[in-house]
Amino acid sequence: MYNKPSNSNNRGLRTRRGRRHKLRRLKHEHTIAFTVAIVSMILVVLFSQLLVHQLRRNQVNEAKHFAELQLQVVQERLRTSLLTQELFLRLFAENVSDHLERYDEISIAQLSDYPAQLTRYLESFSVLALSKEGIVSDVYPKFPNISAIGTSLTGMAWFSHVVDDLNSGDPVFIGPYRSPQGNLTVGSHAQVTQKTDDGDLVWGYASLGCDFRKLLEFTGATTLVDTYTIAVRALHPDATNSVVFGDSWIFSHDAIVKEFSYSHLNWSIGILPHHGWPQWTDSMIAIASFGVLLAILVALVGYWGSRYFLSIRRKAYSDGMTGVLNKTEFIKVLRTETRLCARNHTRFALALLDIDDFKHVNDMYGHLEGDRALLTLVNRISQTVRSDDMVCRFGGDEFIILFKHMEPDAAPRMAANRVFNTIGTLPLAIGTKTVQIKTSMGVAIYGIDGTDPDTLLKRADALLYKAKEQGKNKLVFSR
């Protein structure tokens, strides 16, 4: 049995419920607006960062492209120098072979004009030598320290790696290595043959050395050191040791490296700006700063814009005066609830109520006071129903309540009685007077009075009409 609470306690309880409901709604709207603002700000910041990243990448690519062009020039000139060295060595070896064919023997003194020619055409020329049967007998030009005399080429560690290429007749490059004069030298060696009655026999080897640093000067690598850090690495024929001109650390950093092989040497050329590739420029800093400011502005616009949109949306589905659902939105909710109940085999109740003789209130106190009375009445109803129940202004002084989840048979009657008694037991202040509001209510139950929205609405309206016929201030069920 329903126990009626005292008026003061009931009024305070409903006031607190109403405030909590309003606070929940405002908190929900604030959360949505705040989320939109944060997401908008993050998107703008990400976009500005992507723009800065793209700008930096373009500048880095441009700088790398320019450096790569410089490196390509160095590489081509180095190839040209090595090719020139090879051509002179071939010519020298052929002349030695021709001399041996005529005289059966040779001394380097007889070929003393070659160093002068080499110096004229090959500026990096350093040393020239002949080695009969692989033994170096003399070198040009003459220096006080002629440590190469008597040196066996065949005894060198690298010889076993290049002997097949030498015997095939192709010149072989080795080094860089230290020459007898102490210079860092790139050496090239070619086979010298002697024609005999038994055919061509290997007489020995011709060797030509070029100063490694002069070779790099010719390539233009040394002219780039004011802007770039450059390193040139040549791998020895034994593939275990290498000599590097410049700073070897750039090969393990973000340097542009070009590699190529020539004869028996593997070359690597690396180039890197002194201060690295472009990082932050003034334009990038300006874009990043503008992106942050724009993100803050977008966040503010997103927040207040979302609040405004939510308020407009709330007005679209709610009654302008009372704030509860309007009829159009309620019909949508009712159709959705009908489908859910059909799927889940649950039930709900529709309570259509009308304020008895409300026209007299408007006529006696005016429409403004009548509107205030309706607003007070709606607040009482909203505070009485559960949070998931729906209240709608159906038109004029008619309201409809959707009670959800009414599974027990007694639940619809208890819920409707609670609202009916709340309206009937609490006095309503209108102007300077207090009046007692009376209502008539008809309740239709899903599954008993119908299963589709139109049927349920018609049934609730018929039960409301029946309550009016019974003398008003009545609550009527179909059974």
Secondary structure, 3 states (H helix, E strand, C coil): CCCCCCHHHHHHHHHHHHHHHHHHHHHHHHHHHHHHHHHHHHHHHHHHHHHHHHHHHHHHHHHHHHHHHHHHHHHHHHHHHHHHHHHHHHHHHHHHHHHHHHHCCCCHHHHCHHHHHHHHHCCCEEEEEEEECCEEEEEECCCCCCCCCCCEHHHCCCHHHHHHHHHCCCCEEEEEEECCCCCEEEEEEEEEEEEECCEEEEEEEEEEEEEHHHHHHHHCHHHHCCCEEEEEEEECCCCCCEEEEECHHHHHCCCEEEEEEECCEEEEEEEEECCCCCCCCHHHHHHHHHHHHHHHHHHHHHHHHHHHHHHHHHHHHECCCCCCECHHHHHHHHHHHHHHHHHHCCCCEEEEEEECCHHHHHHHHCHHHHHHHHHHHHHHHHHHCCCCCEEEEEECCEEEEEECCCCCCCHHHHHHHHHHHHHHHCEEEECCEEEECCEEEEEEEECCCECCHHHHHHHHHHHHHHHHHCCCCCEEECC
